[in-house]
Amino acid sequence: MVVVHRVFRRESALAPRLVRAVPDGGTARAAQVAAHLDDYVMGLHHHHALEDELIWPLLHARGADGGLVERMEEQHQRIDRTLAVVAEWLPAWLREASPIAREELALALTEHHTVLVEHLDDEERLVLPLVAEHLTVDEWELVGRRGLEELPKDKVLLAVGAILEDATPEERAYFLGRAPLLGRLMWRLFGRRKYAASCRALRGPLDEETGR
């Protein structure tokens, strides 16, 4: 969970920067950034849906801190509300890439990042000890397996790249060691290049700003 959370921390922090880097009227670039935001939101919803289905009910049933579990569920709802504001501004920004829509969207994404990081911090600090106490190894590993198995097939290698980007060597070995042989081969043969190219295309304007 901690490694996956790094993905959401990184991408939610990048999101308002990516939006603000789009020039006035840059609708083609706005569409590229919006497609990335769609993938990010899909991944976050998927992650939270698995927690709602596979973690919270087991913690409830096994007598874990009910107030804490309810707090996690309420935080999911708060995160969803921030994403609803993002969804409200996204169409207007896509139409014209206007400065007003751009700034409102960036502010909505900044608020989303703030609420999300609070939730991720609480999960790691307060929930993971309950998981270790109340869930079996098989139950916990099911969450990770479903996380990748239920992604659209054309998104799996990009998801793997996102997970591995900030992983330690030990974490990388753990994730790749649990992947099927075919998956490891696909990652080594072309997955790494595909993910690197995707990052360059998406983050290029930010790198240019840093270099100036």
Summary of the structure (lengths in Angstrom):
residues: 212
radius of gyration: 18.3
end to end distance: 36.1
largest distance: 55.3
contacts: 617
relative contact order: 0.14
helix: 88%
strand: 0%
